[in-house]
């Protein structure tokens, strides 16, 4: 069951879809507020803090993307799961770069929807909050001070760029990171990354990770993420 304090603002103009999502969320113990328009959602965000915003892109009047701009201005701490029928890679990249934490295309499986919700609510609101000395996930250990990476007891020899990429993906477990976001993370300090050369870095990282690389998912035409269903 979800923690009862987890509050979700559900913004969807299609009544049947909205009620279906609300039903599944309520069954998991979440508190749910439903809105059918961007205007109603923005008014709601003025008066109430939410842990998660489930946001349709194609809303009447003000679009979901415009809502993303507004909540950034208001410094909302809510994670955002964008639900969209716009499934082209360029649309998904645009939504992610505008501020969505994850996306889900319509039609969707309710179990996948709930998995995405749980993954976003597990994640700290800001990767800077994870400025800790050690990170551990599924048998992989990363030391943030010594840059040492262990697979069990075996030491892996990663380049600085590979280490940064792995750190960012683990910190954002379950979240899709676009190539541009990954490039921005490893730029600087004499490193110049352009175009799709980020794929080369990820390829090298996967090769060194061996079987653990199965946890890194390629989102075709968009980017990468570490799967949300691993511990």
N, C-alpha and C positions, 0 to 999 in steps of 0.2 A: 504493500500500500504506500501511496505517496504521503509525505508529511502534510498534515492538515493545514499548515500555514502557507503552503505553496498556492499562490493566487495567479490565475490565468485569465487574461483578457482575450476573448475570442472574437475576432473581427471577420465576419463572413456575411455577404449579402444573400446568398442562396440558403433559404430557410432549412431545407432538408439536410444539406451538408453541415450547416452550423449546429443543428440539433443532434445530428449523429456524433459529431466531434465532442459536443458538450456532454452527451450521454457517456461516452467512453472516459472522458476526463473525470466526471463526477464519480463514476464507478471505481476509479483509482484513488479517490479521496481528495482530489484537487477542488479548490474553490473556484468557480467559474462565473465570469460576467460576460454576457453576450452583447455584441453590438453588430448592427447591420450596415453601418456606414463609417467612413473615416472620420467624419465630423463628430459622431457620437463617441467614437473611440478617443479622439483628442480631448474632448470635454471630460471624459472619464479619467484620462491620465492627468488632468489638472488637479483632481481631487483625491486620487488614490494611487498608491504605488503597487506595481504588479511584478511578480517574479518572471513571468513569461507572457509575451504577446504573440498569439497565433494570428497571422495577418494574411488575408487574401490580397493578391496583387491587383486583380481587376475588379475594383469596387466602383459603384456609380459615383460620379462627381470626382472627388479627390481620390487619387489612386493610393494603393498601398505603399508604393515607392515614395510618394509625397509624405506619407505618414512617417516613413523612416527619417526623412529630412527633419521633420518637426520634432520627433522624439530625441534626435541628437541635439537639437537646439535647446531642448528642455532638460538635457542631461539625464534622461531616463535610464535607470539601471536595468530595466527589463531585458532579458534575452529575447530574441525575435526569431520565430520560425515562420518563414514565408511560405504560404500555400498557394500554388499557382498552376494554371493550365498552360502557362508559357514555358515550354520545356526545352526550347532551343538553348544550346550552350551559352550563346552571347547574352541571352536574357537572364540566365541563372548567374553568370558572372556579374552582370550589371546589378542584380539584386543583392548579391553578396558584398560587392564593393560599395554599395550605398548604405550598408550597415546591417543587413540580415545576418544572423549567426548561422542559419541553416535554411534549407529549402526542401519542399516536398511537392512533387508534381501530382496534379489530378489526372485520372482517378488514383486513389491511394488505398493501401491496405491499412485498416485500423490498427493492426499490431505494429506496423512500421511507424505509423503516426505516433503511437504511445511510446515507442522506443526512442524516437527523436526527441519527444518532450522530456522524457526521463534523462536522456543524455545532456540536454541543455540545462536542466535544473540541477544536475550533479556538478556541473562545471562552474568554477568561480567566475564572477562577472568580468574579471580582467586578468589577463595572463600575468600581469605584474604582481598580482596577489600570490602567485605561485613562486615567488622569489625565495626558494628554499634551497638548502644545501643538497638534499638527495631527492631523486624522483625514482619511483619503482613501479613497473607495470609489466605484468605477465612474465616475470622472470628476468626482465631487463632492468638494470640499475644505472642511473646517471648521476655523477657527482658534479654539481654546478661550479664548485670551486676548483677542482683539479682537472675537470674536463675528462674524467675517466669514465668509460662505459664498460659495464660487465654484462655478459650473458651467462648467468649462473656464476661460475668462478672464472670463466674465460674472458680475458680482456680483449675488447675490440678496438682497433686502431682507426678512428674516424678523422677525417679532415675537419678543420674548424667550420667549414660550410656545412658539412654533413651533420656535425654535432648541433649546429644551430637549427637546421631543418628538423631533425629528430626532436629536439627540445620543444620547438614551436608546435609540432603536430601532437606531441603527447600532452602539452599544456592545454591544447584545444581539442582534446579527444572528442570525437563525434562530430566535430565541426568541419565543414568543407573549407579548405583554404585555397584560394585561387593562386595561379602561378604568379601573378603580380604581387600578391601578399607575401608569398614565399621569397620572391626576388627581393622585395623591400627589406625583409628580415636579414638577409645575408649580404646585402650591399655594404660598401664601406670597407675601411681597414685594408685598402688595396685590392679588394675583390670587386670585379666588375661583371655583373651578370646581365645578359640581354636575352630577349626573345625566349625561345623554348629551351634554352640551355639548362633551365632548372630541371628539365626531365633527365638530363645527363647526371646531375647531382643526385637526384632521387634514385636513378638506376644504380649508381655506385653505392649509395647507402643501402639499398635493398640487397645488393650482392653481399655486403659485409654482414648484414643482419641475418642472413640465412633464412631458416624457417620462420623467424619472427617477422619477416617482411610480409608474410601473409596477412598481418594485421593492418598493413597500409593499403588503403583502397584507392584506386584510380577512378576519378570522376571524369569520364571522357569529355574532352573539350573544355574542362573547367579547372581541375586541379587535383588535390589529394586530401585524404584525411586518415587518421587512425580510427579504426572501427570503435563504435561506442560500446559494443557488447563484450569487452574484455576487461579483466580485472588485474 
